[in-house]
Amino acid sequence: MRCCLKDETQREVSVSAFFIDPCETTQADYARLMGENPSDFTGDTFPVESISWLDAIRYANARSRDAGLAPAYTITGDSGLSTNVTAWLEKNNIEHG
C-alpha cells in the first residue's frame, strides 16, 4: 500500500541562490577544519557520517571562513540557528536577483 498525501497537486516553487559542493564532504576535509573525525566507518576519502545537524552547520560556517566568506549561519546557544541568505550574499559581494 502506497502512503501519500491527499493533495498531490504539483506546484511551482522558487529557491533562493545557494552554493553546494559537487562532492560529499570527506572525513579528511572535515577533520582538517574541525580538528576531529566523528565517523564510525573511518577512511580519509570516506564521507563524513555520525554528525548532528548542528555539527553540519558548524562545518558549513568553518568551510565558509576557510574560503574567505562570511559564515552563512548564526548559532545562538546550543540549538538556536538562523540564517539570512540575502545578507550573506551581500556580505560576500555575490550578485543575487
C-alpha positions as CSV (number, residue, x, y, z in Angstrom):
1,M,0.0,0.0,0.0
2,R,1.4,3.4,-1.0
3,C,1.4,6.1,1.6
4,C,0.7,9.6,0.2
5,L,-0.7,13.0,0.8
6,K,-4.3,13.6,-0.2
7,D,-3.2,16.7,-2.1
8,E,-0.6,15.8,-4.7
9,T,-1.1,18.9,-6.8
10,Q,2.1,20.0,-8.4
11,R,3.1,23.5,-7.5
12,E,5.8,25.8,-8.8
13,V,8.3,26.9,-6.2
14,S,11.4,29.1,-6.3
15,V,14.6,28.6,-4.3
16,S,17.0,31.3,-3.4
17,A,20.5,31.2,-4.7
18,F,22.8,28.8,-2.8
19,F,26.2,27.1,-3.2
20,I,26.6,23.3,-3.0
21,D,29.7,21.2,-3.1
22,P,29.6,18.8,-6.0
23,C,31.0,16.0,-3.8
24,E,30.3,14.7,-0.3
25,T,32.5,16.0,2.5
26,T,35.3,13.6,3.1
27,Q,36.5,12.7,6.5
28,A,39.9,14.3,5.8
29,D,38.2,17.6,4.8
30,Y,36.0,17.6,7.9
31,A,38.9,16.7,10.2
32,R,41.1,19.5,8.7
33,L,38.6,22.1,9.5
34,M,37.0,20.7,12.7
35,G,40.0,19.0,14.3
36,E,38.3,15.7,14.7
37,N,36.7,12.8,12.8
38,P,33.4,11.6,14.4
39,S,32.7,8.9,11.8
40,D,32.2,5.3,12.8
41,F,33.4,3.9,9.4
42,T,36.8,5.6,9.0
43,G,38.8,6.4,6.0
44,D,40.1,9.8,4.7
45,T,38.2,9.5,1.4
46,F,35.0,8.2,3.0
47,P,32.1,10.6,3.5
48,V,31.6,12.0,7.0
49,E,28.7,10.4,8.9
50,S,27.5,10.3,12.5
51,I,27.3,14.1,12.9
52,S,24.4,16.1,14.1
53,W,22.6,18.8,12.1
54,L,24.2,21.4,14.4
55,D,27.7,19.9,13.7
56,A,26.9,20.1,9.9
57,I,26.1,23.8,10.4
58,R,29.3,24.4,12.3
59,Y,31.2,22.7,9.5
60,A,29.4,24.9,6.9
61,N,30.4,28.0,8.8
62,A,34.0,26.8,9.1
63,R,34.0,26.0,5.4
64,S,32.8,29.5,4.6
65,R,35.5,31.1,6.7
66,D,38.2,28.8,5.1
67,A,37.0,30.0,1.7
68,G,37.3,33.7,2.8
69,L,33.5,34.0,3.0
70,A,31.4,35.2,5.9
71,P,29.6,32.4,7.8
72,A,26.1,31.8,6.5
73,Y,24.6,30.7,9.8
74,T,24.3,32.4,13.2
75,I,24.2,29.9,16.1
76,T,22.8,31.1,19.4
77,G,23.3,28.9,22.4
78,D,23.3,25.1,21.8
79,S,20.3,24.9,19.4
80,G,19.3,28.3,18.2
81,L,20.0,28.7,14.5
82,S,19.2,31.4,12.0
83,T,20.3,32.4,8.5
84,N,19.7,35.4,6.3
85,V,20.6,34.3,2.8
86,T,20.3,37.8,1.3
87,A,22.5,39.4,3.9
88,W,25.1,36.6,3.4
89,L,25.1,37.1,-0.4
90,E,25.6,40.9,0.2
91,K,28.4,40.4,2.8
92,N,30.2,38.2,0.3
93,N,29.6,40.5,-2.7
94,I,27.7,37.9,-4.6
95,E,25.1,39.1,-7.1
96,H,21.6,38.0,-6.5
97,G,18.2,38.8,-8.0
